[in-house]
Structures are given as C-alpha cells and as structure tokens.
Amino acid sequence: MKYKTLRIILFLLLPASTVFGQHASRDSLFREQAVRYAHNRYVGSTMDQARIYNGAEYVGHSPRIKGHPYLDSLWQVGSITYDGVVYDSIRILHDLVNDVVVVPHLDSVYRVQLQSIKVSRFSIPNHTVVRIVRDTAVNNGLRTGFYDQLYNGRLKVLARRTKTIQTNFVQNTAKEEYLSQNNYYIGKNGVYYPVKSKRSVFNVLADQKRSLRKYLRENRIKFSKNRETAIVKLTQQYDASSR
C-alpha cells in the first residue's frame, strides 16, 4: 500500500498533459503542477494514517522544573520533512533537553515523539532546523543532531541549541531549572569549526581578518553584546567579499 494513493493520482493526471499543447514548456509546467497536486492529495488523504503520527508517545518533563525545555515555549506551526514526505501546517515542539521533535497526535489526546533518524528538517517562525549526521568526510567537527541553520551560503553557520536541567538545594529542598546553551559553528570547505570568541571567528576567516575588523567598526557591531548576530554578519560579509 506504500504510496499507493500517490501513484494512482499520478497515473491519472500525467497522461492528460498532451491536451495542453505540444510545447515542451507548457507540458513541463503541467507535469510540475500535477506532481504538486498529487503530493497534496496524498498527504491530505492519508493524514489520519500518516507515518508522521506513528512515533512513540512523548512523555515530557516534570512541570515543577522552572522554565521550559523547548526551542520555543509554545507550539509553533510550520513544516517538517519526515521520511521523505513534506508535511505543512504542522504544530511542532523541539525538546532541547532530549533533542527530539514532537508533534500532537490527530486526536490531540497525546503528543508524538518523532523518530529523529527520519526527520530531515523542519521550519517554524524564525528557525530552520536541519538534522546533521556525523560524517568525517562531509560534516567533520559536528555531532549527530539538530542544528539551527543561521546562514546557508558558500559558508555555513549553524547553532547547536541545548538545554540541561540544573538541580539546586535550598533549605534541603531540590529546586530544578532549565539552563540554555548555544554552540556555534562555521562551515568552510566541508569542515565545521566551533566559534565562540571574536578571535576564533577571525581564525576561520583569517584571509579577510583586516577587512572584517573594519566592517565591524564601520557598522558598529558589538560582538560581546550579540555574538550570534555578529557571527552571521561576519560570515555573510566574508562571502560577499569573496565573489
């Protein structure tokens, strides 16, 4: 039954392209529209049985812990690529403690923890998150997991966002809270370099260090005040100057 609905729709739609004329461009456009229509029909018609809802139940964390364990505190509506299929208008949570993606089940009774190995990427407002698989030949320097894609040019900038649970004892009573940590990486020639300080960024972009220092001064970008923005802007400027 795998992709049966999709195959049937494509079989019915694609031959009809001949009635739209003999021009290759028009035929190509129709095929593109037919495939898009078939995809939407497939996702819509199988939504109640979609594989995206076949994960384990997400239990979550204790509500007594101060703060929240997610990328965003509330559900965010976005799109997700799961097992090769793109699902739009899906409510998404990203648990940064366990580094898992969570969606609500259709009946809204419980939440589903997706199989990370099947999640290629997801997008919510202000974030495009991709799953990177450690590969010494391609993604050298990174652990397998989800990364916030901050810049995707010739160079890349990724943020690894994590949260841990810290326990403090106050008058013999345990108090727990979430602590956030962001680690940044610049990808250059297939290698990802961890960057934290201004110096570490200039070490990666060493061949333009002088002009990049000037760029920071002229644009009044304070690295210490907003490290993430500074890293992205310096990388973008490096790419622009290398053209």
The 8 nearest C-alpha neighbors of each residue, nearest first, counted from 0:
[[1, 3, 2, 4, 6, 5, 7, 45],
 [0, 2, 3, 4, 5, 6, 50, 45],
 [3, 1, 5, 4, 0, 6, 41, 7],
 [4, 2, 0, 6, 1, 5, 7, 8],
 [3, 5, 7, 6, 2, 41, 8, 44],
 [6, 4, 2, 41, 8, 3, 7, 37],
 [5, 7, 9, 3, 4, 8, 10, 2],
 [6, 8, 10, 4, 9, 5, 3, 11],
 [9, 7, 11, 5, 10, 6, 37, 12],
 [8, 10, 12, 6, 11, 7, 13, 37],
 [11, 9, 7, 8, 12, 13, 6, 14],
 [10, 12, 8, 9, 13, 7, 14, 15],
 [13, 11, 9, 10, 15, 14, 8, 33],
 [12, 14, 15, 9, 16, 10, 11, 30],
 [15, 13, 16, 12, 17, 11, 10, 9],
 [16, 14, 13, 17, 12, 18, 11, 19],
 [15, 17, 14, 18, 19, 13, 26, 29],
 [18, 16, 19, 15, 20, 14, 21, 26],
 [19, 17, 16, 20, 15, 21, 14, 26],
 [20, 18, 17, 16, 26, 25, 21, 15],
 [21, 19, 18, 22, 17, 25, 26, 16],
 [20, 22, 23, 17, 19, 26, 25, 18],
 [21, 23, 25, 24, 20, 26, 19, 27],
 [24, 22, 26, 25, 27, 21, 20, 28],
 [23, 25, 27, 26, 22, 28, 29, 21],
 [26, 24, 28, 27, 22, 23, 29, 19],
 [25, 27, 23, 29, 28, 24, 16, 30],
 [28, 26, 24, 30, 25, 29, 23, 31],
 [29, 27, 25, 31, 26, 30, 24, 32],
 [30, 28, 32, 26, 31, 27, 33, 25],
 [29, 31, 33, 27, 32, 28, 34, 26],
 [30, 32, 28, 34, 29, 33, 35, 27],
 [33, 31, 29, 35, 30, 34, 36, 28],
 [34, 32, 30, 36, 35, 31, 37, 29],
 [33, 35, 37, 31, 36, 32, 38, 30],
 [36, 34, 32, 38, 33, 37, 31, 39],
 [37, 35, 33, 39, 34, 38, 32, 40],
 [36, 38, 34, 40, 35, 39, 8, 5],
 [37, 39, 41, 35, 36, 40, 34, 42],
 [38, 40, 36, 42, 41, 37, 43, 35],
 [41, 39, 37, 43, 38, 42, 44, 36],
 [42, 40, 38, 44, 5, 39, 43, 4],
 [41, 43, 39, 45, 40, 44, 46, 38],
 [42, 44, 40, 46, 41, 45, 39, 38],
 [43, 45, 41, 42, 46, 40, 47, 4],
 [46, 44, 48, 42, 49, 47, 43, 41],
 [47, 45, 49, 43, 48, 44, 42, 41],
 [46, 48, 45, 49, 105, 44, 52, 43],
 [49, 47, 45, 46, 50, 52, 53, 51],
 [50, 48, 46, 51, 45, 47, 52, 53],
 [49, 51, 53, 52, 48, 54, 82, 81],
 [50, 52, 49, 53, 81, 54, 113, 82],
 [53, 51, 50, 54, 49, 104, 111, 48],
 [52, 54, 50, 51, 55, 49, 111, 113],
 [55, 53, 113, 112, 111, 52, 114, 56],
 [56, 54, 112, 111, 57, 53, 113, 114],
 [55, 57, 111, 110, 112, 58, 54, 109],
 [56, 58, 112, 111, 110, 59, 55, 101],
 [59, 57, 56, 60, 110, 112, 109, 111],
 [60, 58, 57, 61, 94, 68, 62, 110],
 [61, 59, 62, 58, 64, 68, 63, 67],
 [60, 62, 63, 64, 59, 58, 65, 175],
 [63, 61, 64, 60, 65, 67, 59, 66],
 [64, 62, 61, 65, 175, 174, 60, 176],
 [65, 63, 175, 176, 62, 61, 66, 177],
 [64, 66, 176, 175, 63, 177, 67, 62],
 [67, 65, 177, 176, 64, 68, 72, 178],
 [66, 68, 69, 72, 177, 65, 64, 176],
 [69, 67, 94, 95, 96, 162, 177, 66],
 [70, 68, 94, 71, 93, 95, 67, 72],
 [69, 71, 93, 95, 94, 72, 68, 92],
 [72, 70, 69, 73, 92, 74, 75, 93],
 [71, 73, 69, 67, 70, 74, 68, 92],
 [74, 72, 71, 75, 92, 69, 70, 91],
 [73, 75, 91, 92, 90, 76, 72, 71],
 [76, 74, 91, 90, 123, 73, 77, 92],
 [77, 75, 90, 89, 88, 123, 91, 74],
 [76, 78, 123, 88, 89, 122, 87, 90],
 [79, 77, 87, 122, 86, 121, 88, 89],
 [78, 80, 121, 86, 85, 120, 81, 122],
 [79, 81, 85, 84, 120, 119, 118, 83],
 [80, 82, 118, 84, 83, 117, 79, 119],
 [81, 83, 117, 84, 118, 80, 119, 50],
 [82, 84, 81, 80, 85, 119, 117, 118],
 [85, 83, 81, 80, 82, 86, 79, 42],
 [86, 84, 80, 79, 81, 87, 83, 78],
 [87, 85, 79, 78, 80, 84, 89, 88],
 [86, 88, 78, 89, 77, 85, 79, 76],
 [89, 87, 77, 76, 78, 90, 86, 79],
 [88, 90, 76, 77, 87, 78, 91, 86],
 [91, 89, 76, 75, 74, 102, 77, 88],
 [92, 90, 102, 75, 74, 101, 76, 89],
 [91, 93, 101, 74, 100, 94, 102, 69],
 [92, 94, 100, 69, 70, 99, 95, 101],
 [95, 93, 69, 99, 98, 96, 68, 97],
 [96, 94, 98, 161, 162, 69, 97, 68],
 [95, 97, 162, 94, 98, 163, 68, 161],
 [96, 98, 99, 95, 94, 162, 161, 68],
 [99, 97, 95, 94, 96, 145, 93, 100],
 [100, 98, 94, 97, 93, 115, 101, 112],
 [101, 99, 93, 113, 92, 112, 94, 102],
 [100, 102, 112, 92, 111, 91, 113, 93],
 [101, 103, 91, 111, 110, 90, 92, 104],
 [104, 102, 110, 107, 111, 109, 105, 90],
 [103, 105, 107, 106, 110, 109, 111, 52],
 [104, 106, 107, 103, 47, 52, 108, 46],
 [105, 107, 108, 104, 109, 103, 47, 110],
 [108, 106, 104, 105, 109, 103, 110, 102],
 [109, 107, 106, 104, 110, 103, 105, 111],
 [110, 108, 107, 104, 103, 56, 111, 57],
 [109, 111, 103, 57, 104, 56, 102, 101],
 [112, 110, 56, 57, 102, 101, 54, 55],
 [113, 111, 101, 57, 55, 54, 56, 100],
 [114, 112, 54, 100, 115, 101, 111, 51],
 [113, 115, 116, 117, 54, 112, 118, 99],
 [114, 116, 118, 117, 113, 99, 100, 130],
 [115, 117, 114, 118, 119, 130, 82, 113],
 [118, 116, 82, 115, 81, 114, 119, 83],
 [119, 117, 81, 115, 116, 120, 80, 82],
 [120, 118, 130, 80, 129, 117, 81, 121],
 [121, 119, 129, 80, 128, 118, 79, 130],
 [120, 122, 79, 128, 78, 127, 80, 129],
 [121, 123, 127, 78, 77, 126, 128, 79],
 [122, 124, 77, 126, 75, 76, 125, 127],
 [125, 123, 126, 122, 77, 75, 76, 127],
 [126, 124, 123, 127, 122, 149, 147, 128],
 [127, 125, 123, 124, 122, 128, 147, 148],
 [128, 126, 122, 148, 147, 121, 123, 129],
 [127, 129, 147, 121, 146, 120, 148, 126],
 [130, 128, 120, 146, 145, 119, 131, 147],
 [129, 131, 145, 144, 119, 120, 146, 132],
 [130, 132, 143, 144, 145, 129, 133, 146],
 [133, 131, 143, 134, 130, 144, 142, 138],
 [132, 134, 143, 142, 138, 141, 131, 135],
 [133, 135, 138, 136, 137, 139, 132, 141],
 [134, 136, 139, 137, 138, 133, 140, 190],
 [135, 137, 134, 139, 138, 189, 190, 133],
 [138, 136, 134, 189, 135, 139, 190, 133],
 [139, 137, 134, 133, 135, 141, 190, 189],
 [138, 140, 135, 190, 141, 137, 191, 134],
 [139, 141, 191, 138, 192, 190, 142, 135],
 [142, 140, 139, 133, 138, 143, 191, 131],
 [141, 143, 133, 144, 140, 132, 131, 138],
 [142, 144, 132, 133, 131, 141, 145, 130],
 [143, 145, 130, 131, 142, 146, 132, 98],
 [144, 146, 130, 129, 131, 128, 147, 98],
 [147, 145, 159, 128, 129, 158, 157, 148],
 [146, 148, 128, 158, 157, 127, 149, 159],
 [149, 147, 157, 127, 128, 150, 146, 156],
 [150, 148, 156, 157, 147, 231, 151, 158],
 [151, 149, 156, 155, 148, 152, 231, 157],
 [152, 150, 155, 154, 156, 153, 149, 148],
 [153, 151, 154, 155, 150, 238, 235, 156],
 [154, 152, 155, 238, 151, 187, 186, 188],
 [153, 155, 152, 187, 186, 151, 238, 234],
 [156, 154, 186, 151, 150, 185, 152, 157],
 [155, 157, 185, 150, 149, 184, 186, 148],
 [158, 156, 148, 184, 149, 147, 183, 146],
 [159, 157, 183, 147, 146, 182, 160, 181],
 [158, 160, 146, 182, 181, 183, 147, 161],
 [161, 159, 181, 180, 158, 182, 95, 146],
 [162, 160, 95, 180, 179, 96, 181, 159],
 [161, 163, 179, 96, 95, 178, 180, 177],
 [164, 162, 178, 177, 96, 165, 179, 161],
 [163, 165, 177, 176, 178, 175, 166, 162],
 [166, 164, 176, 175, 177, 163, 167, 178],
 [165, 167, 175, 174, 173, 164, 176, 168],
 [168, 166, 174, 173, 175, 169, 165, 172],
 [167, 169, 173, 172, 171, 174, 170, 166],
 [168, 170, 172, 171, 173, 167, 174, 166],
 [169, 171, 172, 168, 173, 167, 174, 166],
 [170, 172, 169, 168, 173, 167, 174, 166],
 [173, 171, 169, 168, 170, 174, 167, 166],
 [174, 172, 168, 167, 166, 169, 175, 171],
 [173, 175, 167, 166, 168, 172, 176, 169],
 [176, 174, 166, 64, 165, 65, 167, 164],
 [177, 175, 65, 64, 165, 164, 66, 178],
 [176, 178, 164, 163, 66, 162, 165, 65],
 [177, 179, 163, 162, 164, 176, 165, 180],
 [180, 178, 162, 161, 177, 163, 181, 160],
 [179, 181, 161, 160, 162, 182, 178, 159],
 [180, 182, 160, 159, 158, 161, 183, 179],
 [183, 181, 159, 158, 160, 180, 184, 193],
 [184, 182, 158, 194, 157, 193, 159, 181],
 [183, 185, 193, 192, 157, 194, 156, 191],
 [186, 184, 156, 192, 191, 155, 187, 157],
 [187, 185, 191, 155, 190, 154, 156, 189],
 [186, 188, 190, 154, 189, 191, 185, 155],
 [189, 187, 190, 186, 154, 191, 153, 137],
 [188, 190, 137, 187, 138, 186, 191, 139],
 [189, 191, 139, 187, 186, 188, 138, 192],
 [192, 190, 186, 140, 185, 184, 139, 187],
 [191, 193, 184, 185, 194, 186, 190, 140],
 [192, 194, 184, 183, 191, 185, 195, 182],
 [195, 193, 199, 183, 184, 200, 196, 192],
 [194, 196, 199, 183, 193, 197, 200, 182],
 [197, 195, 199, 198, 194, 200, 226, 222],
 [196, 198, 200, 199, 201, 222, 195, 194],
 [197, 199, 201, 196, 200, 202, 195, 194],
 [198, 200, 202, 196, 194, 201, 197, 195],
 [201, 199, 197, 203, 202, 198, 194, 204],
 [200, 202, 204, 198, 205, 203, 199, 208],
 [203, 201, 205, 199, 200, 204, 198, 208],
 [204, 202, 200, 201, 205, 199, 192, 185],
 [205, 203, 201, 202, 206, 207, 208, 200],
 [204, 206, 202, 208, 201, 207, 203, 200],
 [205, 207, 204, 208, 209, 203, 201, 202],
 [208, 206, 205, 210, 209, 204, 211, 237],
 [209, 207, 205, 211, 201, 210, 206, 212],
 [208, 210, 212, 211, 207, 213, 206, 205],
 [209, 211, 213, 212, 207, 208, 214, 215],
 [212, 210, 214, 208, 213, 209, 207, 215],
 [211, 213, 215, 209, 214, 210, 208, 216],
 [212, 214, 210, 216, 211, 215, 217, 209],
 [215, 213, 211, 217, 212, 216, 218, 210],
 [216, 214, 220, 212, 218, 213, 217, 219],
 [217, 215, 219, 213, 214, 218, 212, 220],
 [216, 218, 214, 219, 215, 213, 220, 212],
 [217, 219, 215, 220, 216, 214, 213, 221],
 [220, 218, 216, 217, 215, 221, 214, 222],
 [219, 221, 215, 218, 222, 229, 216, 217],
 [222, 220, 224, 223, 219, 225, 229, 215],
 [223, 221, 226, 229, 224, 225, 220, 197],
 [222, 224, 221, 225, 226, 197, 196, 229],
 [225, 223, 221, 222, 226, 220, 229, 227],
 [226, 224, 222, 227, 228, 223, 229, 221],
 [225, 227, 222, 229, 228, 223, 230, 224],
 [228, 226, 230, 229, 225, 231, 183, 222],
 [227, 229, 231, 230, 226, 225, 232, 222],
 [228, 230, 226, 232, 227, 222, 231, 233],
 [229, 231, 233, 227, 228, 232, 226, 234],
 [232, 230, 234, 228, 229, 233, 235, 227],
 [233, 231, 235, 229, 234, 230, 236, 228],
 [232, 234, 236, 230, 235, 231, 229, 237],
 [235, 233, 237, 231, 236, 232, 230, 238],
 [236, 234, 232, 238, 237, 233, 231, 239],
 [237, 235, 239, 233, 238, 234, 232, 240],
 [236, 238, 234, 240, 235, 239, 233, 241],
 [239, 237, 241, 235, 236, 240, 234, 153],
 [240, 238, 236, 237, 241, 242, 235, 234],
 [239, 241, 237, 238, 242, 236, 207, 235],
 [242, 240, 238, 239, 237, 236, 207, 153],
 [241, 240, 239, 238, 237, 153, 236, 235]]
